[in-house]
Amino acid sequence: MKQTGGSEDQKRRAAESAVEHVADGMVVGLGTGSTAAHAIRELGERVDAGLDVRGVPTSFAARELARDVGVPLVDLADVDGVDVAIDGADQVVGVGGAGGVEADDAPDAADATGAADVVLVKGGGAAHAREKLVDAAADEFHVVADPSKVADAVSVPIPVEVLPAARTVVAAAVRDRGGDPELRRADRKDGPVVTDNGNLVLDCAFDAVDDPAALASALSATPGVVEHGLFVDLAHSVHVGTDDGVDVHDDGS
């Protein structure tokens, strides 16, 4: 369910804005995806300039990129917590239209619009289980996106990572809730996508998601589900890169 859209400049601006929340000595959650990759590269440049941080990667791809750009890495199990996580999203709901603040003012923005009810759909890269683990563990979770990811309502399929043996059982449960599950197939090989955890992914389309929190709870309670791609009220801020700046939507905390 990979989505395209948004320029690399927009993504880079969003990433650079979010990285302003990283300070010396922090443990940083490193997200997965094209916009989060810009944040990892920016962190690499700052580490090269003397910033002292440790990164917790959310996927094999994030780990490899962080190594390439020189960000020191640590496992989540080996730290007391995560100070800041920076991650992208396939869809961002709840930040409204334009009206954020410029990137230079982002960390101190008192007039940024609220992000307390933000819903994210993640999992286009099939890394959402570890992403949610790291993002939820962070003291602050900052989302980076381009304008093409912002929507008024959830309108993309929701990735659901499932145990291989539970695929048909979970698919039936999704259908009972009005969803249309489809096993994600690999692009350049025969067979399904296999996550870093060794599981399968069902992309579950719903005609409407009127209550994301209720759907998230129902999916989480379904036996065989490892994790789903609905991230409800986890974001502390959303940084949306534009052609001439960054709109920052903050929870006000």
RAJOJO-V293577 format. One record per residue. N is the residue number from 1. RES is the residue in one small letter. PHI is phi in radians with two decimals (999 if undefined). Layout:
# RAJOJO-V293577
n->N res->RES phi->PHI
n->N res->RES phi->PHI
This chain:
# RAJOJO-V293577
n->1 res->m phi->999
n->2 res->k phi->-1.09
n->3 res->q phi->-1.90
n->4 res->t phi->-2.01
n->5 res->g phi->2.23
n->6 res->g phi->1.52
n->7 res->s phi->-1.50
n->8 res->e phi->-1.13
n->9 res->d phi->-1.12
n->10 res->q phi->-1.08
n->11 res->k phi->-1.11
n->12 res->r phi->-1.11
n->13 res->r phi->-1.08
n->14 res->a phi->-1.06
n->15 res->a phi->-1.13
n->16 res->e phi->-1.09
n->17 res->s phi->-1.11
n->18 res->a phi->-1.16
n->19 res->v phi->-1.14
n->20 res->e phi->-1.08
n->21 res->h phi->-1.44
n->22 res->v phi->-1.59
n->23 res->a phi->-2.16
n->24 res->d phi->-1.00
n->25 res->g phi->1.56
n->26 res->m phi->-1.41
n->27 res->v phi->-1.71
n->28 res->v phi->-2.10
n->29 res->g phi->-1.33
n->30 res->l phi->-1.82
n->31 res->g phi->-1.31
n->32 res->t phi->-2.09
n->33 res->g phi->2.15
n->34 res->s phi->-1.19
n->35 res->t phi->-1.36
n->36 res->a phi->-1.06
n->37 res->a phi->-1.09
n->38 res->h phi->-1.11
n->39 res->a phi->-1.14
n->40 res->i phi->-1.12
n->41 res->r phi->-1.12
n->42 res->e phi->-1.10
n->43 res->l phi->-1.08
n->44 res->g phi->-1.04
n->45 res->e phi->-1.13
n->46 res->r phi->-1.28
n->47 res->v phi->-1.11
n->48 res->d phi->-1.08
n->49 res->a phi->-1.52
n->50 res->g phi->2.10
n->51 res->l phi->-1.17
n->52 res->d phi->-1.82
n->53 res->v phi->-2.42
n->54 res->r phi->-2.20
n->55 res->g phi->-1.86
n->56 res->v phi->-1.89
n->57 res->p phi->-1.33
n->58 res->t phi->-1.77
n->59 res->s phi->-2.85
n->60 res->f phi->-1.04
n->61 res->a phi->-1.10
n->62 res->a phi->-1.11
n->63 res->r phi->-1.10
n->64 res->e phi->-1.14
n->65 res->l phi->-1.14
n->66 res->a phi->-1.04
n->67 res->r phi->-1.09
n->68 res->d phi->-1.07
n->69 res->v phi->-1.72
n->70 res->g phi->1.55
n->71 res->v phi->-1.47
n->72 res->p phi->-1.08
n->73 res->l phi->-2.04
n->74 res->v phi->-2.59
n->75 res->d phi->-1.40
n->76 res->l phi->-1.01
n->77 res->a phi->-1.21
n->78 res->d phi->-1.79
n->79 res->v phi->-2.18
n->80 res->d phi->-1.31
n->81 res->g phi->3.10
n->82 res->v phi->-2.03
n->83 res->d phi->-1.33
n->84 res->v phi->-2.44
n->85 res->a phi->-2.03
n->86 res->i phi->-2.18
n->87 res->d phi->-2.61
n->88 res->g phi->-1.63
n->89 res->a phi->-2.75
n->90 res->d phi->-1.44
n->91 res->q phi->-2.68
n->92 res->v phi->-2.18
n->93 res->v phi->-2.09
n->94 res->g phi->1.93
n->95 res->v phi->-1.82
n->96 res->g phi->1.22
n->97 res->g phi->-1.59
n->98 res->a phi->-1.20
n->99 res->g phi->2.24
n->100 res->g phi->-1.44
n->101 res->v phi->-2.17
n->102 res->e phi->-1.26
n->103 res->a phi->-1.03
n->104 res->d phi->-1.11
n->105 res->d phi->-1.76
n->106 res->a phi->-0.99
n->107 res->p phi->-1.10
n->108 res->d phi->-1.89
n->109 res->a phi->-1.19
n->110 res->a phi->-1.60
n->111 res->d phi->-1.86
n->112 res->a phi->-1.23
n->113 res->t phi->-1.30
n->114 res->g phi->-1.24
n->115 res->a phi->-2.19
n->116 res->a phi->-1.24
n->117 res->d phi->-1.96
n->118 res->v phi->-1.27
n->119 res->v phi->-2.06
n->120 res->l phi->-1.95
n->121 res->v phi->-1.95
n->122 res->k phi->-2.27
n->123 res->g phi->2.11
n->124 res->g phi->-1.06
n->125 res->g phi->-1.72
n->126 res->a phi->1.07
n->127 res->a phi->-1.98
n->128 res->h phi->-1.21
n->129 res->a phi->-1.15
n->130 res->r phi->-1.27
n->131 res->e phi->-1.02
n->132 res->k phi->-1.15
n->133 res->l phi->-1.04
n->134 res->v phi->-1.29
n->135 res->d phi->-1.12
n->136 res->a phi->-1.25
n->137 res->a phi->-1.37
n->138 res->a phi->-1.36
n->139 res->d phi->-1.12
n->140 res->e phi->-2.38
n->141 res->f phi->-2.10
n->142 res->h phi->-1.94
n->143 res->v phi->-1.67
n->144 res->v phi->-2.07
n->145 res->a phi->-2.73
n->146 res->d phi->-1.87
n->147 res->p phi->-1.03
n->148 res->s phi->-1.17
n->149 res->k phi->-1.54
n->150 res->v phi->-1.46
n->151 res->a phi->-2.48
n->152 res->d phi->-1.43
n->153 res->a phi->-2.70
n->154 res->v phi->-1.11
n->155 res->s phi->-2.44
n->156 res->v phi->-2.06
n->157 res->p phi->-1.03
n->158 res->i phi->-1.69
n->159 res->p phi->-1.20
n->160 res->v phi->-2.25
n->161 res->e phi->-1.42
n->162 res->v phi->-2.27
n->163 res->l phi->-1.09
n->164 res->p phi->-0.91
n->165 res->a phi->-1.22
n->166 res->a phi->-1.75
n->167 res->r phi->-0.99
n->168 res->t phi->-1.25
n->169 res->v phi->-1.18
n->170 res->v phi->-1.16
n->171 res->a phi->-1.03
n->172 res->a phi->-1.13
n->173 res->a phi->-1.14
n->174 res->v phi->-1.15
n->175 res->r phi->-1.09
n->176 res->d phi->-1.09
n->177 res->r phi->-1.64
n->178 res->g phi->1.56
n->179 res->g phi->-1.68
n->180 res->d phi->-2.13
n->181 res->p phi->-1.44
n->182 res->e phi->-2.34
n->183 res->l phi->-1.15
n->184 res->r phi->-1.29
n->185 res->r phi->-1.73
n->186 res->a phi->-1.25
n->187 res->d phi->-1.34
n->188 res->r phi->-2.09
n->189 res->k phi->-2.71
n->190 res->d phi->-1.25
n->191 res->g phi->1.78
n->192 res->p phi->-1.48
n->193 res->v phi->-1.20
n->194 res->v phi->-2.02
n->195 res->t phi->-1.25
n->196 res->d phi->-1.05
n->197 res->n phi->-1.58
n->198 res->g phi->1.47
n->199 res->n phi->-1.92
n->200 res->l phi->-1.86
n->201 res->v phi->-2.18
n->202 res->l phi->-1.80
n->203 res->d phi->-1.60
n->204 res->c phi->-1.93
n->205 res->a phi->-1.59
n->206 res->f phi->-2.17
n->207 res->d phi->-1.04
n->208 res->a phi->-2.69
n->209 res->v phi->-2.06
n->210 res->d phi->-1.32
n->211 res->d phi->-2.34
n->212 res->p phi->-1.01
n->213 res->a phi->-1.14
n->214 res->a phi->-1.17
n->215 res->l phi->-1.14
n->216 res->a phi->-1.04
n->217 res->s phi->-1.12
n->218 res->a phi->-1.14
n->219 res->l phi->-1.14
n->220 res->s phi->-1.10
n->221 res->a phi->-1.48
n->222 res->t phi->-1.41
n->223 res->p phi->-1.00
n->224 res->g phi->1.73
n->225 res->v phi->-1.42
n->226 res->v phi->-1.45
n->227 res->e phi->-2.93
n->228 res->h phi->-2.11
n->229 res->g phi->-1.62
n->230 res->l phi->-1.52
n->231 res->f phi->-1.95
n->232 res->v phi->-1.85
n->233 res->d phi->0.98
n->234 res->l phi->-1.75
n->235 res->a phi->-1.36
n->236 res->h phi->-1.56
n->237 res->s phi->-2.70
n->238 res->v phi->-2.18
n->239 res->h phi->-1.94
n->240 res->v phi->-1.86
n->241 res->g phi->-1.30
n->242 res->t phi->-2.10
n->243 res->d phi->-1.22
n->244 res->d phi->-2.29
n->245 res->g phi->2.96
n->246 res->v phi->-2.46
n->247 res->d phi->-1.59
n->248 res->v phi->-1.95
n->249 res->h phi->-1.98
n->250 res->d phi->-2.06
n->251 res->d phi->-1.42
n->252 res->g phi->1.45
n->253 res->s phi->-1.41
